[in-house]
Amino acid sequence: MSRNEQLFERAQRSIPGGVNSPVRAFRSVGGTPRFIERAEGPYFWDADGKRYIDYIGSWGPMILGHGHPDVVRAVQDAAARGLSYGAPTEAEVEMAELLLKLVPSMEQLRLVSSGTEAAMSAIRLARGAAGGGKGRRKIVKFEGCYHGHADSLLVKAGSGLLTFGNPSSAGVPAEITQHTLVLDYNNAQQLEEAFGQHADDIACVIVEPVAGNMNLVRATPEFLQAMRSLCTRHGAVLIFDEVMSGFRVALGGAQSLYGIDPDMTVLGKVIGGGMPVAAFGGKRDVMKHLAPLGSVYQAGTLSGNPVAVACGMATLRLVQQPGFYDRLGARTDRLVRGLLAAAQEAAPAIPFAGDAVGGMFGVYFASRPPGSYAEVMKADKDRFNRFFHAMLDRGVYLAPSAFEAGFVSMAHDEAVIDESVALARDAFRTIAGG
């Protein structure tokens, strides 16, 4: 029995499913999870000592690669001064000022510790602020977008157009999800109809402008512009969930690519550099409703933790280097183009598509990149599973699910990308004959 198998067997006795986050369990692809011992640059090594080229990057934060010396030094220096204070620090103010400068749609923000916490807090604040704080209840989200595991967001679409969603998790009462309306991603007409029916009670619309939790799916400009116009017209709060896309697809996030200013933004992942930092922020007239100024309560003992903030600030300083995102995007494009060519070279050629935005990418065993959750679900999941394991065997670690985006870091130089493509070419040949 391998060391990974031993650890997984041991973990299942003390941790539900043997993992502390479900996707790590390899349930959708089968097999044994890899227990990671260490990481450096574009690589990590598992408990059996095998090296992998890492394309999940802790699900997005490791935009510089693992163990960047400037980031490690900043963390060590901060830790030497104290791990946590439960009191304000200058570093928190510096991080807030920098984030507001880089994402100018926000005028104020609050730091928290996770994307789930940030999205949950943003929605509560939107309900408290929308329509002049007149108690609007309903929120709109989109099928396939993930905004954390707060009760009101664990919702699947209802049985028909404009029916409210049903809980997608046990333990979530239907009375909570009855106020969540789940619509099709990239369907502006449905959104118009929702406002036509519920405008006076819609507090907010929350969306991933570049979705990464149903694989990589881009919003169309028309969809986001319709969203912006409808929220403005009806006094609803537009929330861009950029936990994944923020500082991943561009320095100013997806909103800078689309040229749309949301009322609120949710950030995470990259802003922590691999440590637990997230934020929610927005226009001053929304943020003024947050305690201690207003009546919407939110608190967190470890919010703005000094060690985590030091890690995030070191990362944010480095991503501002001239040309950083041009180089990152070029490397991601090189990977996707290489994978597309490798799939076509297999005999017979394999239906395969790919897409990339900044340092995010998606691969799909389908004829074209999807534009909605329904299209994602039509992809060949069995073939993805075989490809995943073929790449894992060859030392390339992709997301262990057909419904997750991948991530490239600045440590993935051309040699690493080209090695990955060469290994994929061999993997495609293997699964083409299966």
C-alpha positions, 0 to 999 in steps of 0.5 A: 500500500502506498503512503498516500493510500495509508494516509487516506485510510487513516484520515477517513477514521477521523475526518469525514470522507478523509478530507477537509474539503469535498473536491479533494476526495477524488469522488468524481474522478475515482482513486486515492487523493494525493497528500502533499508534503511540500511545494516549490515554484510550479511543483508539489510533491506527494507523500510518496515523493512523486513530483507533480506540475501543479495546475490548481495552485491552491485553487487560485491563490498561488499566482506567483508559484509556491514559496516565492522568497519575497512572500515567505520572508514577509510571512516570517517577519510578520510571524516574528512580531506576533501571530494575532492581536484581535486589534487593528494594525497599520497593515490592515489599513495599507491593504485596504488602501491598496485594494481600493486603488486597484479596484476603484469601483470599491470606496470602502471594504472590510477584510475577512478570512474566507470567500464564503464569509465575504460573500455571505456578508456582502449579501447580508449587507446588500439586503440591509442597504437595497431600496434604501434599507426597506427590507428587500428579501430576495437574491438572484444567483446563477446556475453553476456559480458558487459563492460559498457554502452559506445556507441561502447560496446552497441552492439548485434551480427550481422546476421552472422559469422564475421558480425559487430554488430548492436546497442543494444540501441537507441541513438547509431549510427550504424557508431560507432558500425560498428567497433565492432565485436561480437563473441561467448564466448568460441569459439576460432575458430570464434576468429581465423577467425576474425583475419584471416579476420581483423588482420591488423585493430583489435586494441583490444580484450576485454573479461570477463575471468569469465563472470558475466553479463550473469549469471556466465559463465567461459571462458575455458583455451583454449579460453583464451590461443587462445586469448592471442596467436592471440593478441600477433601474430597480435599486438592487445591489449588483455584487461581482464575486471575484474571489476567483477572478480577482487579480487572476484574470487582470490586475483590476479583476474581471470588472476591469476587462468588462468595463462594468462597475458593480456596487459591491465586490467580493475578493479572496484567494490571490489577495491572501497569497495562499493564506486566509484573507478575503474582503467585501467592499463597495460604494460608500452609501452601501458600506455605511450600513455596516456595523459599527456605523450601521445596523448590519452586523458582521464580525470576525476574530481573525479578520485582518490577521497580521501574518495573513495580511503580510502574505497578501500584501507581498503578493499584491506588490509583485503582481503590480510589476509592469507586464506581469499579466501580459506574461501570465496570460501568454503562458496560459494561452500557450498551455491551452493552445498546446493542449488543443493541438495535442488532442487533435493529433490523437488518432482518432482526434478527440473532441476537446475545447479550451479557453483562458482568461489571464491566469485561469483556464478551462478544458472541456471534452466538448466541441466548444467552450460552454456558455452555461451550466447546461452546456458544461453538463453535456461535456464528456465527463468519463473521458475527462476522468480518464484524461485526469488519471492519465495526466496524474500518472505522468506527473501533472496535477489538474483539478480532480473534477470536470467542473473546476477551472485550472490555474497557471502561475508565473513559475510555470515558464515555457519549459514547464508548459511545454513539458505539460503539453508533451505529457498531455500528447501522450495522455491523449493518445492513451485515452483515444484508443480506450 
